[in-house]
Amino acid sequence: MKKAFLIPLLITIVLILSVIIMRIPDHFYQKALNEGISSSYLTLKKLPEKFYRGQRYIFTKVPNVISDRDSFWENLHFDNFIVPFPKRHPQFWISPFIEEEAGQHNFGFIVRDFNLKILNLVIFKKYEKFNLNLYSHKVFHFPLFEKDITSKGLKQIWKDLFRRDILLSSKLKSQNWKNYLSPWNLELKEKIYDLYLIYRREQLFPQSIKSIQWWEERDLGIIGYEDEKQVLESLKTYTSETINFLEKDQIYKIELKSLKGNLSAEKFRQRFLNKIIYKKSDEDSSISVYASYQALPFGEKSTPNGLIYLYSAFSHNKKSKEFLRQIIQFMERGKNKRVYLDPLYRYGFKLFGSSFSNFIRKRRESAEERLKRKIEEEKKKELEVLDNIDILDEKESFKSEEEKIKTYLQRAKDLGGGKKEGPDLIID
């Protein structure tokens, strides 16, 4: 008799416990979104409302912004993208921008008007791996929920990070008692997925976020945010957004800042957003860009327009000391303003210990690089001396060996410019 009574009781207890366990995530869902939660299963702080909202991006043209002829633009392979650059454009100049961040250098460029005022700033950030990161919180790797999340795949999750508006979900509404007690309420998986998206948004997106949007036609995410770094003179006068690409399992981010209320800045922004295309960089990528540079008229090669091509080619060989030296010294022939060369000077000094300038007043170098340069200069002088000695042997005759040695020594002193800073020239 007891057994007949205990069995139904045990079954009832198991069912009740199962329902309670199944409802734990639902409790997390309501609490996490409304208050934030901290437990052994899940920890999420209460975030600004924008983190819960995703939406479709709609590209809208600003009135009075007139599109340019394509002949004013050239698409060049810069870093990991095909980028639209102004070419002999009546409104824009391009100058380099190189940012140091966490021990790495991010390349970009500044778009200026003809008074050198900054209209736009573009920075290509270092790419990072897109992981699911399921194991930071226990609730995400319960078999039922882990299987559901992983079954969606990276691409689907990536899209939902930008386009899913969690605050519009019907699952936020209070459950009636029948649904609450039903173990077959399959919305449970979707609720855990919502929490997972919030957790990943907090990890991947800036805290000062203003909007999360998904551009379906271009398959990319756009984040609007308030820039807290003093990159430009007055941050409040610029809009800030990141353009986010997923290629396989890598995230590529581009920061774009645009001067508010400026039609030229908006013109560049619209062209950039419409034309930017991912293309992986490697060292050979510089070859075709350099070929385009060589096709320019000679008088244009040492101008800011020529610099666009050289700088784009250099973006595929950022650690090439000789490439940087040649760019700087060739551009110095064109008497370009400092805004075009100063970023390259600073980068050269930071990475290689020298600004590589041919002008003494602009030259900045470490003691080690100065010593190397002096040695190279002395070697060059020695070769010049030896070349002249060979010429003397052929064209001149001497009465004695002693006269010949005296003549060579005098010539060497004259070519060396008198007192030398480097090692003395020795002729055996």
PyMOL commands that set and color helices and strands:
alter all, ss='L'
color gray80, all
select helices_A, chain A and resi 2-34+49-52+70-72+134-136+138-141+143-163+166-168+170-172+177-181+187-204+235-237+263-275+285-294+298-300+304-314+321-334+338-352+360-362+367-395+401-415
alter helices_A, ss='H'
color red, helices_A
select strands_A, chain A and resi 37-38+43-44+55-56+73-78+81-86+93-101+104-112+118-124+128-129+209-215+220-225+238-247+250-259+277-278
alter strands_A, ss='S'
color yellow, strands_A
deselect
rebuild
show_as cartoon
